Amino acid sequence: MNLDSASYKVEDGEGLRRVMHVQVPATVLQQEFLARLGALRRRTRIRGFRPGKAPIKLIRQRYGQDVWNELTRETIERSFREGAQNRKLRVVGGGEVKTSQAREGADLEYEATFDVLPDIEFNRLDELAYEQPQVEISERDVDRTIERLRRRDAQWEDVDRPAREGDRMVANLRVSRRRQTVDAGEIKEAPLMLGETRLMPQLEERLVGLSAARKKKFRLKMPADYPDEALRGKRVLYEVEVVSVSEPALPDLDEEFIGKLGVESGSIEELRSNVRATLERELRSVCEEHKRQALFDQLLSANPGLTPRTLVDQEVEQARAAMRPPPPPPDPDGDEDTPEPPELPEELPGMRAAAEQRVRLQLLINELAAREEIAADDQKLREQLQVLAAGAPDPEAAFAELAGNRELVGNLRARMREEQVLEWLYENAAVTPRPMAFDEFMEPMPPVLSGGTAQ
């Protein structure tokens, strides 16, 4: 079927949205329709007629509508594809098609609404900079880790004194603004560890010194990066009721305790060696993530731009699906119907903005990989598949099955390409060393919900 006589008109919508109006002449459709009926007649056997000799009118009566529907669908798909290719439109997804009722003898007219990929011109790639953390693991770091292991196995004993650093406080918390409790702002019997930097310093300062049964109210200013935009930089009221204060009774660092940590010999030297090896692995992982975040953040900030709504919507739906609670277990007696799967949670504040950032970053990674001809190495891909298949009863059969999984292979290639783009950014960045203490570099950021600035 020749679609050269089809007409196209493309209109710009909001952002990267486009609307393509297409009209295919009736003569083109009619010619193809009759050709398909003729081909169908030649291979169809109908009782009472020799093979391929049934009247075309009978073929049309029996199969005409199905042939026409299939022709219409294929014409829309092909004309849309050719129209986009001829206009160099990089279409995201299949688009949404609205068509008038296609009937024999009339032109086929439809409009397709779709998103396109943005044109990307990179900015400031020559200005990339990265402070390379230089971190040494000291004996003190090993001591601190062993101390945390002891605290993890501690027996907590209630005390009748003001709370101090190292204690565990259980408290009822309520956070409100203008006499209204904020979202997720009321927690009963929240366990609060004092002195472990899990709380914002200003909040912890207000809790230290309180004893069981004490109540206290104070105001804090919420941080500028608080997830709920409505509360960023706002003053809120904290109401605290202390339920209990307890201190840890640490286990002795003896052979029995060391054995519980997986060191069968009970040797303190072997324990320290194992702890150091674990810290080194964690350090390598955090260093890699630090590099990833620093360089990708620069790539994003230097190259803002539009993101296709279709991809952002898909990313949001994936985030919502990941939050879906597990379905209830089926009735073991089979007396009840299979429970319905839980509904997807509502879209949370900030979820769409985060999705836009992830989509934009992936577009930049893909474009940079194409520009620099960065592609996943087939041999490394094969090695990764072999690692995944190694634990199966039949590794060769498992490898063949994994290699045939197009989705898995595509995801692995994308991950490898991302790693290679990250290395390209690192190699082209101005890298300067930054000496840091281990605990300073590894310390996790405190939860935003529990913090603020004292007012």
C-alpha positions in Angstrom: 0.0 0.0 0.0 1.5 3.3 -1.1 0.8 6.2 1.4 2.6 8.9 -0.6 -0.8 10.6 -1.2 -1.6 10.8 2.5 -1.6 14.3 4.1 -0.1 15.2 7.4 -0.3 18.3 9.7 1.6 18.5 13.0 0.7 21.0 15.7 2.7 21.8 18.8 1.0 21.2 22.1 2.2 22.0 25.6 5.8 21.3 26.2 6.9 18.2 24.2 3.3 17.2 23.2 2.4 17.0 19.6 -0.8 16.4 17.6 -0.6 14.9 14.2 -3.6 15.1 11.9 -3.6 12.5 9.1 -5.8 12.0 6.1 -5.5 8.9 3.9 -7.5 9.1 0.6 -10.4 6.7 0.1 -9.0 5.5 -3.2 -5.8 4.2 -1.5 -7.9 2.3 1.1 -10.3 0.9 -1.5 -7.6 -0.4 -3.8 -5.9 -2.2 -0.9 -9.2 -3.5 0.4 -10.1 -5.1 -2.9 -6.6 -6.5 -3.2 -6.9 -8.2 0.2 -10.3 -9.6 -0.6 -8.9 -11.0 -3.8 -6.0 -12.6 -2.0 -8.3 -14.0 0.6 -10.6 -15.4 -2.1 -7.7 -17.3 -3.7 -6.8 -19.2 -0.5 -10.3 -19.7 0.9 -12.2 -22.9 0.6 -16.0 -22.6 0.7 -18.3 -25.5 0.4 -20.0 -25.8 -3.0 -17.2 -23.9 -4.8 -13.9 -25.0 -6.2 -10.8 -23.8 -4.2 -10.3 -20.1 -4.8 -13.4 -19.8 -7.1 -16.0 -18.5 -4.6 -17.7 -15.3 -5.7 -16.0 -12.1 -4.5 -19.4 -10.9 -3.3 -19.7 -13.9 -0.9 -16.1 -13.4 0.3 -17.0 -9.7 1.0 -20.2 -10.7 2.9 -18.4 -13.2 5.1 -15.1 -11.6 5.7 -15.3 -8.0 4.5 -15.8 -6.3 7.9 -12.9 -8.2 9.4 -10.6 -7.3 6.5 -11.7 -3.7 6.6 -11.1 -3.4 10.3 -7.6 -4.9 10.0 -6.8 -2.7 7.1 -7.9 0.4 9.0 -5.8 -0.5 12.0 -2.7 -1.3 10.0 -3.1 1.9 7.9 -3.2 4.0 11.1 -0.1 2.3 12.5 1.9 2.6 9.3 0.8 6.1 8.3 1.6 7.4 11.8 5.0 5.7 11.8 5.9 7.0 8.3 4.6 10.5 9.2 6.7 10.7 12.3 9.8 9.3 10.6 9.5 11.7 7.6 9.3 14.7 10.0 12.1 13.4 12.2 9.9 13.2 15.2 11.3 11.0 18.0 8.0 9.7 19.3 7.7 8.5 22.9 5.3 5.6 23.2 2.5 4.8 20.8 0.4 7.9 21.2 -3.3 8.3 21.6 -5.4 8.0 18.4 -8.8 9.5 17.8 -10.4 8.6 14.6 -13.7 9.3 12.9 -15.7 6.2 11.9 -13.7 4.7 9.0 -16.1 3.4 6.3 -15.6 2.2 2.8 -15.6 4.9 0.2 -14.6 7.7 2.5 -11.2 9.1 3.5 -9.6 7.8 6.7 -9.0 10.7 9.0 -7.6 10.6 12.5 -5.5 12.6 14.9 -2.7 11.2 17.1 -1.6 12.9 20.3 1.9 12.0 21.5 5.1 13.2 23.2 8.5 13.5 21.5 12.0 13.3 22.9 13.7 16.7 23.4 16.6 17.9 21.4 19.6 18.1 23.8 22.5 20.4 23.5 24.9 19.9 26.4 26.1 22.8 28.5 29.2 23.2 30.7 30.6 19.7 30.4 34.0 21.3 30.5 33.2 22.8 33.9 32.5 19.5 35.7 34.3 19.3 39.1 34.5 16.6 41.7 36.0 16.6 45.2 37.3 13.1 45.6 36.9 12.0 49.3 40.2 10.6 50.7 39.1 8.6 53.7 41.2 6.3 55.9 39.7 3.8 58.3 41.4 4.2 61.7 41.5 1.9 64.7 39.1 4.4 66.4 36.6 3.7 63.6 36.9 0.0 64.2 36.4 0.6 68.0 33.3 2.7 67.3 31.8 0.0 65.1 32.4 -2.7 67.7 30.8 -0.4 70.3 27.7 0.0 68.1 27.5 -3.8 67.8 27.5 -4.1 71.5 24.8 -1.4 71.8 22.7 -3.3 69.3 22.8 -6.3 71.6 22.3 -4.2 74.8 19.7 -4.7 77.4 17.8 -1.4 78.0 17.0 -0.5 81.6 14.7 2.3 82.6 16.2 5.0 84.7 14.7 7.7 86.9 16.9 10.6 85.8 17.1 13.3 83.1 17.9 11.9 79.6 21.4 12.3 78.4 23.5 11.4 75.3 23.5 7.6 74.7 20.0 7.1 76.2 16.9 5.8 74.5 13.8 7.9 75.0 10.3 6.7 74.2 8.0 9.7 73.7 4.6 10.7 72.3 5.1 13.4 69.6 2.7 15.8 68.0 3.8 18.4 65.4 1.2 21.1 64.5 1.0 24.4 62.7 -1.8 26.9 63.4 -3.4 24.4 65.7 -3.7 21.7 63.0 -1.6 18.5 63.1 0.6 18.2 60.1 0.5 15.1 57.9 2.2 12.2 59.7 2.9 14.6 62.5 1.5 12.5 65.4 3.5 9.5 66.6 2.8 7.4 69.7 5.7 5.9 71.7 8.3 6.9 69.2 11.8 5.4 70.0 14.3 8.2 70.0 18.1 7.5 70.2 19.9 10.4 71.7 23.5 11.1 70.6 23.4 9.0 67.4 22.8 12.0 65.0 19.5 10.5 63.9 17.7 13.5 65.1 18.4 17.1 64.1 20.7 18.7 66.7 18.2 21.5 67.6 15.5 18.9 68.4 17.9 16.7 70.3 18.9 19.7 72.4 15.3 20.1 73.5 15.0 16.4 74.5 18.2 16.0 76.4 17.4 16.7 80.1 13.8 15.5 80.1 12.9 12.6 82.3 10.0 10.2 82.3 6.5 11.7 82.5 7.7 15.1 81.6 5.9 17.2 79.0 7.3 20.0 76.9 6.2 22.3 74.1 8.6 24.2 71.8 8.7 25.7 68.3 11.1 24.7 65.5 11.6 26.1 62.1 11.3 23.4 59.4 14.2 23.0 57.0 14.1 24.5 53.5 14.3 21.0 52.0 11.3 19.5 53.9 9.3 17.1 51.7 6.0 18.9 52.3 6.5 22.2 50.4 3.8 23.8 52.5 5.9 23.5 55.6 9.3 24.5 54.2 10.8 27.2 56.3 7.7 27.4 58.5 7.6 27.4 62.3 5.8 24.4 63.8 4.9 23.5 67.4 6.3 20.3 68.9 4.5 18.7 71.8 6.5 16.0 73.6 5.4 13.7 76.3 8.2 11.5 77.6 7.0 7.9 78.3 10.3 6.5 79.5 14.1 7.0 79.5 16.5 4.0 79.5 20.2 3.4 79.4 22.0 0.5 77.8 23.6 -2.4 79.7 26.3 -3.5 77.2 27.4 -7.1 76.8 31.0 -8.0 77.7 33.3 -8.2 74.8 34.1 -11.8 75.5 34.3 -15.0 73.4 30.6 -15.7 73.7 29.6 -12.3 72.4 32.2 -12.4 69.6 30.9 -15.8 68.6 27.4 -14.4 68.2 29.0 -12.0 65.6 30.1 -15.0 63.4 33.7 -15.2 64.7 33.8 -18.8 65.8 37.3 -18.5 67.2 36.1 -15.8 69.7 39.3 -13.9 68.8 39.1 -10.1 69.2 41.8 -9.8 66.6 39.8 -11.7 64.1 36.7 -9.7 64.9 38.6 -6.4 64.4 39.9 -7.7 61.0 36.4 -8.7 59.9 35.0 -5.3 61.0 37.7 -3.5 59.1 37.0 -5.5 55.9 33.3 -4.7 56.3 34.0 -1.0 56.7 36.2 -1.0 53.6 33.4 -2.6 51.5 30.9 -0.1 52.8 33.4 2.8 52.1 33.9 1.7 48.5 30.1 1.5 48.0 29.5 4.9 49.5 32.3 6.5 47.6 30.8 5.2 44.4 27.4 6.5 45.3 28.9 9.9 46.3 30.6 10.2 42.9 27.4 9.2 41.1 25.3 11.8 42.9 27.8 14.6 42.7 28.5 14.2 38.9 24.9 13.4 37.9 23.6 16.4 39.9 26.0 18.7 38.1 24.9 17.2 34.7 21.2 17.9 35.6 21.7 21.4 37.0 23.8 22.4 33.9 21.3 20.9 31.4 17.7 21.7 32.5 15.0 21.1 30.0 11.6 19.6 29.2 10.6 16.0 29.9 8.1 14.0 28.0 4.9 13.8 30.1 4.4 10.2 29.0 7.7 9.1 30.5 7.1 11.1 33.7 3.6 9.5 34.1 5.1 6.1 33.7 7.8 6.9 36.3 5.2 8.1 38.8 3.1 5.0 38.3 6.1 2.8 39.0 6.8 4.8 42.2 3.2 4.4 43.3 3.3 0.6 42.5 6.4 0.2 44.6 4.4 1.7 47.5 1.5 -0.6 47.1 1.0 -2.7 50.3 1.2 -6.5 49.9 -2.1 -8.3 49.2 -3.8 -10.0 52.1 -3.1 -13.7 52.3 -5.7 -16.0 50.8 -8.1 -17.9 53.0 -6.4 -21.2 53.8 -9.8 -23.0 53.9 -10.8 -21.6 50.6 -14.1 -20.3 52.0 -13.7 -16.7 51.0 -13.2 -15.2 47.5 -9.7 -14.2 46.5 -9.1 -10.8 48.0 -8.8 -7.8 45.7 -5.3 -6.4 45.4 -4.8 -3.2 47.3 -5.3 0.0 45.5 -2.4 2.1 44.4 -1.5 4.8 47.0 -2.2 8.4 46.0 0.5 10.5 44.4 2.6 12.0 47.2 3.9 15.6 47.3 7.2 15.8 45.5 6.8 12.5 43.7 6.2 14.0 40.3 9.1 16.5 40.6 11.4 13.6 41.5 10.1 11.5 38.6 10.8 14.4 36.2 14.4 14.6 37.5 14.9 10.8 37.0 13.5 11.0 33.5 15.6 14.0 32.6 18.7 12.4 33.9 18.1 9.2 31.9 17.6 11.3 28.8 20.9 13.1 29.3 22.7 9.8 30.0 21.3 8.2 26.8 22.1 11.3 24.7 25.6 11.5 26.1 26.2 7.8 25.5 25.0 8.2 21.9 27.2 11.3 21.3 30.3 9.7 22.8 29.5 6.3 21.2 29.4 4.6 24.6 27.8 1.2 24.5 27.6 -1.8 26.8 30.4 -4.3 26.3 29.0 -7.7 25.1 31.7 -9.6 26.9 31.0 -7.9 30.2 27.2 -8.4 29.6 27.9 -12.1 29.1 29.9 -12.2 32.3 27.1 -10.6 34.3 24.6 -13.2 32.9 27.0 -16.0 33.9 27.2 -14.6 37.4 23.4 -14.6 37.6 23.1 -18.1 36.3 25.9 -19.5 38.4 23.7 -20.5 41.4 21.1 -22.4 39.3 21.1 -26.3 39.3 21.9 -26.2 35.5 23.9 -23.0 34.9 24.1 -23.5 31.1 20.3 -23.8 30.8 19.8 -20.9 33.2 22.3 -18.7 31.2 20.4 -19.5 27.9 17.1 -18.6 29.5 18.5 -15.3 31.0 20.2 -14.4 27.7 16.8 -14.8 25.9 15.0 -12.5 28.4 15.0 -9.3 26.4 13.7 -7.1 29.3 16.5 -8.4 31.6 19.2 -8.0 29.0 17.9 -4.5 28.1 18.0 -3.5 31.8 21.5 -4.8 32.2 22.7 -2.9 29.1 21.1 0.3 30.4 22.8 -0.1 33.8 26.2 -0.8 32.2 25.8 2.2 29.9 25.0 4.4 32.9 28.1 3.2 34.7 30.2 3.9 31.6 28.7 7.4 31.2 29.5 8.0 34.9 33.1 7.1 34.3 33.3 9.4 31.3 32.1 12.3 33.4 34.6 11.4 36.1 37.5 11.2 33.5 36.5 14.6 32.1 36.0 16.4 35.4 38.5 18.4 37.4 39.1 16.1 40.4 40.6 17.5 43.6 41.2 15.4 46.7 39.4 16.2 49.9 40.6 14.5 53.1 37.8 13.4 55.4 37.3 11.4 58.5 35.6 8.1 58.1 32.7 8.9 60.4 32.2 12.4 58.9 32.0 10.9 55.4 29.8 7.9 56.3 27.4 9.6 58.6 23.9 9.4 57.2 21.8 12.5 56.9 19.2 12.8 59.7 15.6 12.2 58.8 14.0 15.4 57.7 10.7 14.8 59.5 12.4 15.0 62.9 14.3 18.2 62.4 14.3 21.9 62.2 15.8 25.1 63.5 15.0 26.1 67.0 13.2 29.4 67.3 
